[in-house]
Protein backbone atom coordinates (compact mmCIF):
# COMPACT_ATOMS: atom_id res chain seq x y z
CA UNK A 1 0.00 0.00 0.00
CA UNK A 2 1.51 3.28 -1.13
CA UNK A 3 1.50 6.66 0.56
CA UNK A 4 -1.42 7.91 -1.56
CA UNK A 5 -3.54 4.94 -0.49
CA UNK A 6 -2.69 5.51 3.16
CA UNK A 7 -3.61 9.18 2.87
CA UNK A 8 -6.92 8.29 1.21
CA UNK A 9 -7.73 5.80 3.97
CA UNK A 10 -6.85 8.37 6.64
CA UNK A 11 -9.16 10.94 5.04
CA UNK A 12 -12.03 8.44 4.93
CA UNK A 13 -11.34 7.36 8.52
CA UNK A 14 -11.47 11.00 9.62
CA UNK A 15 -14.64 11.70 7.64
CA UNK A 16 -16.49 8.84 9.33
CA UNK A 17 -14.68 8.79 12.71
CA UNK A 18 -13.58 5.18 12.29
CA UNK A 19 -10.33 3.19 12.28
CA UNK A 20 -9.76 0.73 9.42
CA UNK A 21 -7.25 -1.98 10.37
CA UNK A 22 -4.39 -2.53 7.90
CA UNK A 23 -5.55 -6.04 7.02
CA UNK A 24 -9.02 -4.74 6.15
CA UNK A 25 -7.59 -1.78 4.20
CA UNK A 26 -5.52 -4.14 2.04
CA UNK A 27 -8.75 -5.76 0.82
CA UNK A 28 -10.23 -2.49 -0.49
CA UNK A 29 -10.10 -2.56 -4.27
CA UNK A 30 -13.15 -0.60 -5.44
CA UNK A 31 -15.18 2.34 -4.21
CA UNK A 32 -17.91 -0.17 -3.28
CA UNK A 33 -15.38 -2.13 -1.17
CA UNK A 34 -14.53 1.12 0.61
CA UNK A 35 -18.22 1.85 1.18
CA UNK A 36 -18.84 -1.63 2.57
CA UNK A 37 -15.83 -1.29 4.85
CA UNK A 38 -17.15 1.98 6.30
CA UNK A 39 -20.62 0.46 6.76
CA UNK A 40 -19.14 -2.48 8.70
CA UNK A 41 -17.77 0.05 11.17
CA UNK A 42 -20.78 2.39 11.06
CA UNK A 43 -23.78 0.20 10.10
CA UNK A 44 -26.38 2.88 10.83
CA UNK A 45 -25.10 5.15 8.05
CA UNK A 46 -26.84 5.36 4.68
CA UNK A 47 -25.10 3.45 1.86
CA UNK A 48 -25.75 6.12 -0.77
CA UNK A 49 -24.51 8.94 1.46
CA UNK A 50 -21.37 7.02 2.47
CA UNK A 51 -20.62 6.20 -1.16
CA UNK A 52 -21.13 9.84 -2.18
CA UNK A 53 -18.68 11.08 0.47
CA UNK A 54 -16.07 8.45 -0.44
CA UNK A 55 -16.38 9.38 -4.12
CA UNK A 56 -15.95 13.08 -3.27
CA UNK A 57 -12.88 12.39 -1.13
CA UNK A 58 -11.39 10.11 -3.79
CA UNK A 59 -12.01 12.60 -6.62
CA UNK A 60 -10.37 15.35 -4.59
CA UNK A 61 -7.38 13.15 -3.69
CA UNK A 62 -6.91 11.94 -7.29
CA UNK A 63 -7.65 15.25 -8.94
CA UNK A 64 -10.16 13.61 -11.29
CA UNK A 65 -13.67 14.56 -12.36
CA UNK A 66 -16.13 13.18 -9.83
CA UNK A 67 -18.30 11.90 -12.71
CA UNK A 68 -15.50 9.51 -13.63
CA UNK A 69 -15.81 7.63 -10.33
CA UNK A 70 -18.45 4.92 -9.94
CA UNK A 71 -19.00 2.28 -7.23
CA UNK A 72 -17.17 -0.30 -9.36
CA UNK A 73 -14.18 1.99 -10.00
CA UNK A 74 -10.92 0.34 -8.96
CA UNK A 75 -8.98 2.76 -6.81
CA UNK A 76 -5.50 1.68 -7.87
CA UNK A 77 -6.03 0.42 -11.42
CA UNK A 78 -8.56 2.98 -12.65
CA UNK A 79 -7.47 6.06 -10.69
CA UNK A 80 -3.76 5.46 -10.28
CA UNK A 81 -3.62 5.75 -6.50
CA UNK A 82 -0.72 3.65 -5.28
N, C-alpha and C positions, 0 to 999 in steps of 0.2 A: 504494500500500500504506500503510495507516494505522498509527498507533502500536500499536494492539492487535494487528494482524497481525505486526508486527515483534517484539513481545514474545512472542507465541506461537511464532514461529519460533525465537527465541533460547532459549526454554525447551526446545523439542524438540532443538535443536542441543546444548544442555548435557546433556540426558538421554541422548543417544546419542553424545556426543563427536564430533560432525561439524560441518562448515561447509557451509551451503547457500548457493550463490551467488545473488545478487539475481535474475538472469535465471531461474534454476530456481525460486526462491521465487514469482515472479510467475505461474508456471504451476500452482501448487497451488490447486485449487478445492475438492476434497472431501477427506474424511478418507483415503480410499483413495489419492488423489494424494499426500498427505503420507506415507502408509505406503510407497508405491512410491519416493518420493524418498529416504527414509531407507534403504531396502533397496538402492538404487543405490550409496549411500555405504558401507553396511555389509551386504554381500550374505550374510554368514554368519548373520545374525540371523533369528529365526523370525517369519514374517509375522504370525501371530496375536498373538504377544507384543508386537511393535512396534505393531500396531494398537491393542491394549489400552492401552498406555502413552500413545499419542497421544490416544486418546479420554479417558483420565483427565486428562491435561494440559489438553485443550481444555475439558472439562466444568468443571474448576477455574477456568480463565481466564474462561470465559463465565458461570459461576455458574448453570449449568443442570444438570438431572438427567442423570446419565450414561446412563440408559436412553433418553434422547431422541436420543443420538448414535449413528449407524450409519455403516458405511463409505461409503455414498453421500451422507451429509450434506454439504451445501455450507457451508463455513465462514463465508463472508460472508453469503450469502442466507438460509440457514436459522438461523444462530446470531447473526447481527448483528455479527460481528467486522469492523471496518473496516480 
